[in-house]
Amino acid sequence: MFKKSLKIVFVCLLFPCLSLFAQEGDSLSYQGYRINVYQVDILKKKSSYIKLDCKVYNTGREDIVLNSDAPEHLVVNFDEDFKASKDGKAYIPYIKQALLRSGRSVEVGGSFTFDNYKVKFPKGAIAKEEKAFEVTVGQSEDEFGQGRCSDLKIDSIYVIKKTKRYLTVGYVLKNYGNGAVSLEGTSSPYDNVGIEAYFTGAPKLGRGALVSGRFYITKALKESNGVLFPNQKYEGTLKISLSKKTRYTASLILFVDAQGVIIECDETNNTSYIIVP
């Protein structure tokens, strides 16, 4: 029993908490610190490590040093094809850890390349993770099963109250997938599934869209500990500032899981909108 406890402590020290990174896209709001990881090529796979090539770009507004003092709100984005692949689902959390331990620095607009870079993880961890198709906050294999994925979509948005300064709306969120998903994180509201609100001139997100609020789902579905099961709905409300709305930006767009906390069956249906005169 004592040896087993020592082993657990060793693993925890070797592979620190993933919350130092915002999750893909990410669960923490962008505050100027962001890197994008592209051209990921896995060269070698073993039971306790992989070797890969990749290129890392600083797409934020601040210089970054990738070590234990890296900003808490560092956002890490991966190439969409790799993120959706089987390897991406299995290895991305460990690649993020390795990046944070690399000690590399990159200035705004700069980049660097990892060649034949070794990424370690607990022996046998990947084999277990590859059994599950979905990667969602707080899930466990026993609860969520294998070969399943969630698919969050905002079914409807409706105005509850509008004042000169704020707009209060209600929304209905539904899981259209065949796998359950936890809406709540593990340690703080900032790793929960979030919703971003935008006012735009057209009913779709574009470069000119300005975020008018970021919200995190909390205290949801107490009877199921925050878990939204297939075909189940969750209803919530948002109080959105009107400070960035003009008469030319009448479209209110809500973007669920804008930071990419979860990997879904369909990543293209996460926005919905209404017209606000």
TORVOTOR-267613 format. One record per residue (C-alpha): residue number from 1; z negated, y, x. Coordinates in steps of 0.25 Angstrom, whole numbers, plus 5000, padded with zeros to 4 digits. Example, Ala and Ser with C-alpha at 12.3 -4.5 7.8 and 13.67 -1.06 7.14 Angstrom:
<rec><k>1</k><up>4969</up><north>4982</north><east>5049</east></rec>
<rec><k>2</k><up>4971</up><north>4996</north><east>5055</east></rec>
REM end
This chain:
<rec><k>1</k><up>5000</up><north>5000</north><east>5000</east></rec>
<rec><k>2</k><up>4996</up><north>5009</north><east>5011</east></rec>
<rec><k>3</k><up>5010</up><north>5007</north><east>5019</east></rec>
<rec><k>4</k><up>5017</up><north>5009</north><east>5006</east></rec>
<rec><k>5</k><up>5010</up><north>5023</north><east>5004</east></rec>
<rec><k>6</k><up>5014</up><north>5027</north><east>5018</east></rec>
<rec><k>7</k><up>5028</up><north>5023</north><east>5016</east></rec>
<rec><k>8</k><up>5029</up><north>5032</north><east>5003</east></rec>
<rec><k>9</k><up>5023</up><north>5044</north><east>5010</east></rec>
<rec><k>10</k><up>5033</up><north>5042</north><east>5022</east></rec>
<rec><k>11</k><up>5045</up><north>5042</north><east>5012</east></rec>
<rec><k>12</k><up>5039</up><north>5055</north><east>5005</east></rec>
<rec><k>13</k><up>5038</up><north>5062</north><east>5019</east></rec>
<rec><k>14</k><up>5052</up><north>5057</north><east>5024</east></rec>
<rec><k>15</k><up>5059</up><north>5061</north><east>5011</east></rec>
<rec><k>16</k><up>5053</up><north>5074</north><east>5005</east></rec>
<rec><k>17</k><up>5053</up><north>5079</north><east>4991</east></rec>
<rec><k>18</k><up>5067</up><north>5082</north><east>4986</east></rec>
<rec><k>19</k><up>5062</up><north>5095</north><east>4979</east></rec>
<rec><k>20</k><up>5064</up><north>5103</north><east>4992</east></rec>
<rec><k>21</k><up>5078</up><north>5103</north><east>4988</east></rec>
<rec><k>22</k><up>5083</up><north>5108</north><east>4975</east></rec>
<rec><k>23</k><up>5091</up><north>5097</north><east>4968</east></rec>
<rec><k>24</k><up>5106</up><north>5097</north><east>4968</east></rec>
<rec><k>25</k><up>5111</up><north>5109</north><east>4962</east></rec>
<rec><k>26</k><up>5098</up><north>5111</north><east>4961</east></rec>
<rec><k>27</k><up>5085</up><north>5111</north><east>4953</east></rec>
<rec><k>28</k><up>5080</up><north>5123</north><east>4960</east></rec>
<rec><k>29</k><up>5087</up><north>5136</north><east>4957</east></rec>
<rec><k>30</k><up>5096</up><north>5141</north><east>4968</east></rec>
<rec><k>31</k><up>5090</up><north>5152</north><east>4976</east></rec>
<rec><k>32</k><up>5099</up><north>5154</north><east>4987</east></rec>
<rec><k>33</k><up>5097</up><north>5141</north><east>4995</east></rec>
<rec><k>34</k><up>5108</up><north>5131</north><east>4993</east></rec>
<rec><k>35</k><up>5116</up><north>5121</north><east>5001</east></rec>
<rec><k>36</k><up>5128</up><north>5112</north><east>4996</east></rec>
<rec><k>37</k><up>5131</up><north>5099</north><east>5002</east></rec>
<rec><k>38</k><up>5145</up><north>5094</north><east>5003</east></rec>
<rec><k>39</k><up>5154</up><north>5083</north><east>5009</east></rec>
<rec><k>40</k><up>5143</up><north>5073</north><east>5009</east></rec>
<rec><k>41</k><up>5148</up><north>5060</north><east>5015</east></rec>
<rec><k>42</k><up>5139</up><north>5048</north><east>5016</east></rec>
<rec><k>43</k><up>5142</up><north>5041</north><east>5029</east></rec>
<rec><k>44</k><up>5132</up><north>5030</north><east>5029</east></rec>
<rec><k>45</k><up>5122</up><north>5024</north><east>5019</east></rec>
<rec><k>46</k><up>5109</up><north>5016</north><east>5023</east></rec>
<rec><k>47</k><up>5097</up><north>5012</north><east>5015</east></rec>
<rec><k>48</k><up>5089</up><north>5024</north><east>5021</east></rec>
<rec><k>49</k><up>5099</up><north>5034</north><east>5025</east></rec>
<rec><k>50</k><up>5113</up><north>5040</north><east>5024</east></rec>
<rec><k>51</k><up>5122</up><north>5047</north><east>5033</east></rec>
<rec><k>52</k><up>5131</up><north>5058</north><east>5028</east></rec>
<rec><k>53</k><up>5140</up><north>5070</north><east>5031</east></rec>
<rec><k>54</k><up>5139</up><north>5082</north><east>5023</east></rec>
<rec><k>55</k><up>5141</up><north>5097</north><east>5023</east></rec>
<rec><k>56</k><up>5130</up><north>5107</north><east>5019</east></rec>
<rec><k>57</k><up>5133</up><north>5122</north><east>5014</east></rec>
<rec><k>58</k><up>5124</up><north>5133</north><east>5012</east></rec>
<rec><k>59</k><up>5129</up><north>5139</north><east>4998</east></rec>
<rec><k>60</k><up>5116</up><north>5147</north><east>4996</east></rec>
<rec><k>61</k><up>5112</up><north>5161</north><east>4999</east></rec>
<rec><k>62</k><up>5102</up><north>5158</north><east>5010</east></rec>
<rec><k>63</k><up>5102</up><north>5151</north><east>5024</east></rec>
<rec><k>64</k><up>5096</up><north>5137</north><east>5023</east></rec>
<rec><k>65</k><up>5088</up><north>5128</north><east>5033</east></rec>
<rec><k>66</k><up>5087</up><north>5114</north><east>5028</east></rec>
<rec><k>67</k><up>5073</up><north>5109</north><east>5032</east></rec>
<rec><k>68</k><up>5059</up><north>5108</north><east>5025</east></rec>
<rec><k>69</k><up>5059</up><north>5123</north><east>5023</east></rec>
<rec><k>70</k><up>5072</up><north>5124</north><east>5015</east></rec>
<rec><k>71</k><up>5071</up><north>5132</north><east>5003</east></rec>
<rec><k>72</k><up>5065</up><north>5125</north><east>4991</east></rec>
<rec><k>73</k><up>5076</up><north>5130</north><east>4982</east></rec>
<rec><k>74</k><up>5087</up><north>5125</north><east>4991</east></rec>
<rec><k>75</k><up>5099</up><north>5120</north><east>4982</east></rec>
<rec><k>76</k><up>5107</up><north>5108</north><east>4988</east></rec>
<rec><k>77</k><up>5120</up><north>5105</north><east>4981</east></rec>
<rec><k>78</k><up>5129</up><north>5093</north><east>4984</east></rec>
<rec><k>79</k><up>5144</up><north>5090</north><east>4982</east></rec>
<rec><k>80</k><up>5146</up><north>5086</north><east>4967</east></rec>
<rec><k>81</k><up>5153</up><north>5074</north><east>4971</east></rec>
<rec><k>82</k><up>5143</up><north>5069</north><east>4980</east></rec>
<rec><k>83</k><up>5132</up><north>5073</north><east>4971</east></rec>
<rec><k>84</k><up>5138</up><north>5064</north><east>4959</east></rec>
<rec><k>85</k><up>5140</up><north>5052</north><east>4969</east></rec>
<rec><k>86</k><up>5132</up><north>5040</north><east>4970</east></rec>
<rec><k>87</k><up>5128</up><north>5044</north><east>4984</east></rec>
<rec><k>88</k><up>5125</up><north>5058</north><east>4980</east></rec>
<rec><k>89</k><up>5115</up><north>5053</north><east>4969</east></rec>
<rec><k>90</k><up>5108</up><north>5044</north><east>4979</east></rec>
<rec><k>91</k><up>5108</up><north>5053</north><east>4992</east></rec>
<rec><k>92</k><up>5108</up><north>5068</north><east>4988</east></rec>
<rec><k>93</k><up>5092</up><north>5068</north><east>4988</east></rec>
<rec><k>94</k><up>5091</up><north>5063</north><east>5002</east></rec>
<rec><k>95</k><up>5103</up><north>5071</north><east>5007</east></rec>
<rec><k>96</k><up>5095</up><north>5083</north><east>5002</east></rec>
<rec><k>97</k><up>5083</up><north>5079</north><east>5010</east></rec>
<rec><k>98</k><up>5090</up><north>5077</north><east>5022</east></rec>
<rec><k>99</k><up>5097</up><north>5091</north><east>5021</east></rec>
<rec><k>100</k><up>5083</up><north>5097</north><east>5020</east></rec>
<rec><k>101</k><up>5078</up><north>5090</north><east>5033</east></rec>
<rec><k>102</k><up>5091</up><north>5093</north><east>5041</east></rec>
<rec><k>103</k><up>5086</up><north>5106</north><east>5046</east></rec>
<rec><k>104</k><up>5100</up><north>5112</north><east>5045</east></rec>
<rec><k>105</k><up>5102</up><north>5127</north><east>5042</east></rec>
<rec><k>106</k><up>5114</up><north>5133</north><east>5035</east></rec>
<rec><k>107</k><up>5116</up><north>5148</north><east>5033</east></rec>
<rec><k>108</k><up>5122</up><north>5153</north><east>5020</east></rec>
<rec><k>109</k><up>5136</up><north>5149</north><east>5018</east></rec>
<rec><k>110</k><up>5135</up><north>5139</north><east>5030</east></rec>
<rec><k>111</k><up>5136</up><north>5124</north><east>5031</east></rec>
<rec><k>112</k><up>5133</up><north>5112</north><east>5040</east></rec>
<rec><k>113</k><up>5137</up><north>5098</north><east>5040</east></rec>
<rec><k>114</k><up>5129</up><north>5085</north><east>5041</east></rec>
<rec><k>115</k><up>5136</up><north>5074</north><east>5049</east></rec>
<rec><k>116</k><up>5131</up><north>5060</north><east>5048</east></rec>
<rec><k>117</k><up>5118</up><north>5065</north><east>5043</east></rec>
<rec><k>118</k><up>5107</up><north>5055</north><east>5040</east></rec>
<rec><k>119</k><up>5100</up><north>5056</north><east>5027</east></rec>
<rec><k>120</k><up>5088</up><north>5047</north><east>5025</east></rec>
<rec><k>121</k><up>5081</up><north>5042</north><east>5013</east></rec>
<rec><k>122</k><up>5070</up><north>5031</north><east>5009</east></rec>
<rec><k>123</k><up>5076</up><north>5017</north><east>5011</east></rec>
<rec><k>124</k><up>5081</up><north>5011</north><east>4998</east></rec>
<rec><k>125</k><up>5080</up><north>5025</north><east>4991</east></rec>
<rec><k>126</k><up>5095</up><north>5026</north><east>4989</east></rec>
<rec><k>127</k><up>5097</up><north>5012</north><east>4983</east></rec>
<rec><k>128</k><up>5087</up><north>5015</north><east>4972</east></rec>
<rec><k>129</k><up>5093</up><north>5029</north><east>4969</east></rec>
<rec><k>130</k><up>5108</up><north>5023</north><east>4968</east></rec>
<rec><k>131</k><up>5104</up><north>5014</north><east>4957</east></rec>
<rec><k>132</k><up>5102</up><north>5027</north><east>4948</east></rec>
<rec><k>133</k><up>5114</up><north>5035</north><east>4944</east></rec>
<rec><k>134</k><up>5107</up><north>5048</north><east>4940</east></rec>
<rec><k>135</k><up>5098</up><north>5056</north><east>4949</east></rec>
<rec><k>136</k><up>5089</up><north>5064</north><east>4940</east></rec>
<rec><k>137</k><up>5076</up><north>5072</north><east>4941</east></rec>
<rec><k>138</k><up>5064</up><north>5063</north><east>4940</east></rec>
<rec><k>139</k><up>5071</up><north>5050</north><east>4937</east></rec>
<rec><k>140</k><up>5067</up><north>5036</north><east>4940</east></rec>
<rec><k>141</k><up>5076</up><north>5024</north><east>4940</east></rec>
<rec><k>142</k><up>5067</up><north>5016</north><east>4930</east></rec>
<rec><k>143</k><up>5068</up><north>5028</north><east>4920</east></rec>
<rec><k>144</k><up>5082</up><north>5032</north><east>4921</east></rec>
<rec><k>145</k><up>5089</up><north>5019</north><east>4924</east></rec>
<rec><k>146</k><up>5102</up><north>5017</north><east>4932</east></rec>
<rec><k>147</k><up>5116</up><north>5021</north><east>4931</east></rec>
<rec><k>148</k><up>5113</up><north>5033</north><east>4922</east></rec>
<rec><k>149</k><up>5114</up><north>5048</north><east>4923</east></rec>
<rec><k>150</k><up>5109</up><north>5060</north><east>4914</east></rec>
<rec><k>151</k><up>5118</up><north>5071</north><east>4909</east></rec>
<rec><k>152</k><up>5112</up><north>5084</north><east>4905</east></rec>
<rec><k>153</k><up>5119</up><north>5093</north><east>4896</east></rec>
<rec><k>154</k><up>5115</up><north>5105</north><east>4887</east></rec>
<rec><k>155</k><up>5119</up><north>5102</north><east>4873</east></rec>
<rec><k>156</k><up>5116</up><north>5116</north><east>4867</east></rec>
<rec><k>157</k><up>5110</up><north>5130</north><east>4870</east></rec>
<rec><k>158</k><up>5105</up><north>5139</north><east>4859</east></rec>
<rec><k>159</k><up>5099</up><north>5153</north><east>4859</east></rec>
<rec><k>160</k><up>5085</up><north>5154</north><east>4855</east></rec>
<rec><k>161</k><up>5082</up><north>5168</north><east>4858</east></rec>
<rec><k>162</k><up>5088</up><north>5180</north><east>4865</east></rec>
<rec><k>163</k><up>5082</up><north>5193</north><east>4870</east></rec>
<rec><k>164</k><up>5087</up><north>5204</north><east>4879</east></rec>
<rec><k>165</k><up>5082</up><north>5197</north><east>4891</east></rec>
<rec><k>166</k><up>5082</up><north>5182</north><east>4888</east></rec>
<rec><k>167</k><up>5089</up><north>5171</north><east>4881</east></rec>
<rec><k>168</k><up>5082</up><north>5159</north><east>4876</east></rec>
<rec><k>169</k><up>5090</up><north>5147</north><east>4874</east></rec>
<rec><k>170</k><up>5088</up><north>5133</north><east>4870</east></rec>
<rec><k>171</k><up>5096</up><north>5121</north><east>4875</east></rec>
<rec><k>172</k><up>5097</up><north>5106</north><east>4873</east></rec>
<rec><k>173</k><up>5099</up><north>5097</north><east>4885</east></rec>
<rec><k>174</k><up>5104</up><north>5083</north><east>4883</east></rec>
<rec><k>175</k><up>5105</up><north>5071</north><east>4892</east></rec>
<rec><k>176</k><up>5119</up><north>5065</north><east>4890</east></rec>
<rec><k>177</k><up>5118</up><north>5055</north><east>4901</east></rec>
<rec><k>178</k><up>5113</up><north>5041</north><east>4901</east></rec>
<rec><k>179</k><up>5102</up><north>5043</north><east>4910</east></rec>
<rec><k>180</k><up>5089</up><north>5051</north><east>4908</east></rec>
<rec><k>181</k><up>5086</up><north>5063</north><east>4916</east></rec>
<rec><k>182</k><up>5072</up><north>5070</north><east>4920</east></rec>
<rec><k>183</k><up>5073</up><north>5085</north><east>4916</east></rec>
<rec><k>184</k><up>5061</up><north>5088</north><east>4925</east></rec>
<rec><k>185</k><up>5059</up><north>5087</north><east>4940</east></rec>
<rec><k>186</k><up>5047</up><north>5082</north><east>4948</east></rec>
<rec><k>187</k><up>5039</up><north>5093</north><east>4954</east></rec>
<rec><k>188</k><up>5043</up><north>5107</north><east>4948</east></rec>
<rec><k>189</k><up>5052</up><north>5113</north><east>4937</east></rec>
<rec><k>190</k><up>5062</up><north>5116</north><east>4948</east></rec>
<rec><k>191</k><up>5067</up><north>5102</north><east>4949</east></rec>
<rec><k>192</k><up>5069</up><north>5100</north><east>4934</east></rec>
<rec><k>193</k><up>5082</up><north>5100</north><east>4927</east></rec>
<rec><k>194</k><up>5086</up><north>5115</north><east>4926</east></rec>
<rec><k>195</k><up>5095</up><north>5124</north><east>4917</east></rec>
<rec><k>196</k><up>5102</up><north>5136</north><east>4922</east></rec>
<rec><k>197</k><up>5107</up><north>5147</north><east>4913</east></rec>
<rec><k>198</k><up>5119</up><north>5156</north><east>4915</east></rec>
<rec><k>199</k><up>5126</up><north>5167</north><east>4908</east></rec>
<rec><k>200</k><up>5141</up><north>5168</north><east>4910</east></rec>
<rec><k>201</k><up>5153</up><north>5174</north><east>4905</east></rec>
<rec><k>202</k><up>5159</up><north>5160</north><east>4902</east></rec>
<rec><k>203</k><up>5153</up><north>5147</north><east>4896</east></rec>
<rec><k>204</k><up>5154</up><north>5140</north><east>4910</east></rec>
<rec><k>205</k><up>5147</up><north>5142</north><east>4923</east></rec>
<rec><k>206</k><up>5155</up><north>5150</north><east>4934</east></rec>
<rec><k>207</k><up>5152</up><north>5158</north><east>4947</east></rec>
<rec><k>208</k><up>5148</up><north>5170</north><east>4939</east></rec>
<rec><k>209</k><up>5137</up><north>5163</north><east>4931</east></rec>
<rec><k>210</k><up>5123</up><north>5168</north><east>4934</east></rec>
<rec><k>211</k><up>5111</up><north>5160</north><east>4931</east></rec>
<rec><k>212</k><up>5102</up><north>5166</north><east>4921</east></rec>
<rec><k>213</k><up>5091</up><north>5156</north><east>4922</east></rec>
<rec><k>214</k><up>5086</up><north>5143</north><east>4928</east></rec>
<rec><k>215</k><up>5077</up><north>5134</north><east>4920</east></rec>
<rec><k>216</k><up>5071</up><north>5121</north><east>4923</east></rec>
<rec><k>217</k><up>5067</up><north>5111</north><east>4912</east></rec>
<rec><k>218</k><up>5052</up><north>5108</north><east>4912</east></rec>
<rec><k>219</k><up>5043</up><north>5101</north><east>4903</east></rec>
<rec><k>220</k><up>5054</up><north>5093</north><east>4896</east></rec>
<rec><k>221</k><up>5054</up><north>5081</north><east>4888</east></rec>
<rec><k>222</k><up>5039</up><north>5078</north><east>4890</east></rec>
<rec><k>223</k><up>5040</up><north>5065</north><east>4882</east></rec>
<rec><k>224</k><up>5050</up><north>5059</north><east>4893</east></rec>
<rec><k>225</k><up>5044</up><north>5067</north><east>4905</east></rec>
<rec><k>226</k><up>5056</up><north>5076</north><east>4906</east></rec>
<rec><k>227</k><up>5067</up><north>5065</north><east>4905</east></rec>
<rec><k>228</k><up>5079</up><north>5067</north><east>4896</east></rec>
<rec><k>229</k><up>5085</up><north>5054</north><east>4892</east></rec>
<rec><k>230</k><up>5100</up><north>5051</north><east>4889</east></rec>
<rec><k>231</k><up>5104</up><north>5058</north><east>4876</east></rec>
<rec><k>232</k><up>5091</up><north>5066</north><east>4875</east></rec>
<rec><k>233</k><up>5090</up><north>5081</north><east>4873</east></rec>
<rec><k>234</k><up>5081</up><north>5091</north><east>4879</east></rec>
<rec><k>235</k><up>5079</up><north>5105</north><east>4873</east></rec>
<rec><k>236</k><up>5075</up><north>5117</north><east>4880</east></rec>
<rec><k>237</k><up>5075</up><north>5133</north><east>4881</east></rec>
<rec><k>238</k><up>5078</up><north>5143</north><east>4891</east></rec>
<rec><k>239</k><up>5075</up><north>5158</north><east>4892</east></rec>
<rec><k>240</k><up>5086</up><north>5164</north><east>4900</east></rec>
<rec><k>241</k><up>5087</up><north>5178</north><east>4905</east></rec>
<rec><k>242</k><up>5098</up><north>5187</north><east>4900</east></rec>
<rec><k>243</k><up>5098</up><north>5196</north><east>4912</east></rec>
<rec><k>244</k><up>5111</up><north>5191</north><east>4918</east></rec>
<rec><k>245</k><up>5118</up><north>5190</north><east>4904</east></rec>
<rec><k>246</k><up>5129</up><north>5200</north><east>4901</east></rec>
<rec><k>247</k><up>5138</up><north>5202</north><east>4889</east></rec>
<rec><k>248</k><up>5149</up><north>5195</north><east>4898</east></rec>
<rec><k>249</k><up>5140</up><north>5182</north><east>4900</east></rec>
<rec><k>250</k><up>5138</up><north>5177</north><east>4887</east></rec>
<rec><k>251</k><up>5138</up><north>5162</north><east>4890</east></rec>
<rec><k>252</k><up>5125</up><north>5156</north><east>4893</east></rec>
<rec><k>253</k><up>5126</up><north>5143</north><east>4901</east></rec>
<rec><k>254</k><up>5115</up><north>5133</north><east>4903</east></rec>
<rec><k>255</k><up>5117</up><north>5124</north><east>4915</east></rec>
<rec><k>256</k><up>5108</up><north>5111</north><east>4915</east></rec>
<rec><k>257</k><up>5104</up><north>5105</north><east>4929</east></rec>
<rec><k>258</k><up>5112</up><north>5116</north><east>4936</east></rec>
<rec><k>259</k><up>5105</up><north>5112</north><east>4949</east></rec>
<rec><k>260</k><up>5109</up><north>5098</north><east>4948</east></rec>
<rec><k>261</k><up>5095</up><north>5091</north><east>4947</east></rec>
<rec><k>262</k><up>5101</up><north>5079</north><east>4941</east></rec>
<rec><k>263</k><up>5114</up><north>5071</north><east>4943</east></rec>
<rec><k>264</k><up>5120</up><north>5069</north><east>4929</east></rec>
<rec><k>265</k><up>5132</up><north>5061</north><east>4923</east></rec>
<rec><k>266</k><up>5139</up><north>5074</north><east>4921</east></rec>
<rec><k>267</k><up>5136</up><north>5086</north><east>4929</east></rec>
<rec><k>268</k><up>5147</up><north>5095</north><east>4922</east></rec>
<rec><k>269</k><up>5140</up><north>5097</north><east>4908</east></rec>
<rec><k>270</k><up>5127</up><north>5104</north><east>4912</east></rec>
<rec><k>271</k><up>5131</up><north>5118</north><east>4906</east></rec>
<rec><k>272</k><up>5131</up><north>5123</north><east>4892</east></rec>
<rec><k>273</k><up>5132</up><north>5137</north><east>4887</east></rec>
<rec><k>274</k><up>5131</up><north>5146</north><east>4875</east></rec>
<rec><k>275</k><up>5136</up><north>5160</north><east>4872</east></rec>
<rec><k>276</k><up>5125</up><north>5171</north><east>4872</east></rec>
<rec><k>277</k><up>5130</up><north>5184</north><east>4866</east></rec>
REM end
